[in-house]
Each structure stands twice: as structure tokens, then as C-alpha cells.
Amino acid sequence: MKKITFLILAFIIAFPSFGQGQKELKVISYNIWNGFDWGKDPERRLALGQWMKNQAPDVVALQELCAYTPEKLQEDATSWGHDYSVLLKTTGYSVGITSAEPIEVRSRLFAPLHHGALHVVIVGIDYLVIHLHPGSIQRRREELQLLRAYIDEVIQTTENLMVLGDFNAHSPLDASVYLENQAWLEDKWESYQEKGLDGNMAIKLQPDYSVMAGFLSLPLYDVVWQSKGASKDNVSYPAMALSDKENQGTEIPGNERIDYIMVSEDLQPSIIEAHIGNKEDNWYLSDHYPVIATFNLPAN
């Protein structure tokens, strides 16, 4: 009996997480499209809230919280079971976060970031919610440099970091998918060929990968790519809500992945599953699709 007890104790010491147990953490990032038309689309707000409640997430990062107040964001948070929320600002295109656990605000970042960024800590994990410039490669590159410097400081103090939101940028990890979509590349080039770095395609038929490459090199890990690899099924924009009614059907109309959840090296092994929620239940909730990720973490 003593020998068996000794072996059990030795196993727990060798594998401490076995003794401590594990817990799942579900995180969702969602661009809600102009704050539900600046508050004029309560039906869509209600529908998205019901979807979120059904998902039962632990943490929700939101972008485009237009015409929002802290009280309004908390109404949304309460509707899906969260007692805590933080709004970056009450003007323009704000970001925010809601949680089932208390939120500690570390920093609110504003200009020269186009929409700003919000840095909080929830149960030992740092979250940086971002929304990069929608229409300029150059501006996104400038934002990248500012955020890289900030993240470099953050990762000196924490092993657990998530950078999440609407990056408005393409990833080199998806290059093979974009190469197969020649029609999309041609349409993109036609729209931006005269704008150079002040648009969203500066080189003919070549998406700009520099911004996401900069985040990946920190290093940060793309949870959807880690879980699903490169796939045309990973599109996050545009959603069905932006498609012509005549073309609505069962095909996903999106061509791009510009929404991400990125995690630090220490969090990368804890990824259970991640995907873009671009199925029918999200077709008309926003012009973007949500990023959904589940992690397996040591229970504290």
C-alpha cells in the first residue's frame, strides 16, 4: 500500500496539472457592425445577444461599439450572463470587453491609434482588444509599430497574453487561400490600384501581409490557424448581411480573414479548438463573423 501511495504522489509531482485539474476558457471576439447601426437596429442587437448567451463564453471582446455607454455595454453583458464589462470610450468606433469574472483595466490607448485599444487583465490573463485602420496599409503598419512596442513591454510582465479583435489585415498563413481566389484579387486590385499604401492593396494582385507578419514575429500565435490551418472556410468578412439579396443562399460569401485571436507562446499549447463562426446562425448578425476559441488551462 505504501508503495502504491508513493507512486501516486510521484505521478502528481511529475504532472502537477493532473493533481490541480483543468478548466476550459471560451473567448469570443466579434465586430458588431456600427454598434447595431448606431443603436437604430435593436432587433439585430437582441439576436446577437441571444446567440452570445447560447455560446456561454467566459470572455467577449467587441469592436465597433458605436453610440455605446458603459451602461449600455453592461446591458449587453448581462444579457449573456456577464457581470463585468469595460468600454474604451463613448465616441466613435469603440472597443470593449465583457467577462464572467472581474476585469482589471491596465491601460486605455488612444491616438495615434485609429480606433484605440483596451488592455485589461482577467483571472491572470492579459487581453489587448484592438481595431486597426480599415482603409490604409500605411496606417496599419504605423499602428503595428506602436502596438509592438507596447506588447514588448507587456510580455515582460506576463506569460499569458491575448491580442484580439478586427485587425483589418491579411495573414501570410492564408496566402495559399488567397492565391486560389484570383477573382477576388482582381477585384481588390481594381479598387485600390491607384491608392498605393493609402489603400488596401499596394502591389498588383498581392495582399499585404506585413502587419500580421509583424504580430506573428513577436511571437504571437494565430489560434484559428493553429486549430484549422489555412482554409477557405476560415473567412471572417464580409458576412451575408453585406451580400445582395439575390445572391443569398447557403454559400459563404466572404473572401477574407481579417479578424483574429492571437496568443502568447505560453498560451499556445492550451488551445483546444478555434474557428470562425460563419455558419447560418451568424449570417445576418453583423458584417463580420466572430472568432471563437476554447482553451484548456490549469485550474487555480
Secondary structure, DSSP 8 states (H G I E B T S, - for coil): -HHHHHHHHHHHHHSHHHHH-EEEEEEEEEE-HHHHHHHT-HHHHHHHHHHHHHH--SEEEEE--TT--HHHHHHHHHHTT-SEEEES-SSSS-EEEEESS--EEEEEE-TTSSS-EEEEEETTEEEEEEE--SS-HHHHHHHHHHHHHHHHHHTTT-S-EEEEEE-----GGGHHHHHT-HHHHHHHHHHHTTTGGGSS--BTTB---HHHHHHHTSS-EEHHHHHH-S-GGG--BS-GGGS-GGG-SSS----B--EEEEE-TTTGGGEEEEEE--SGGGTTT-SS--EEEEEEEE--
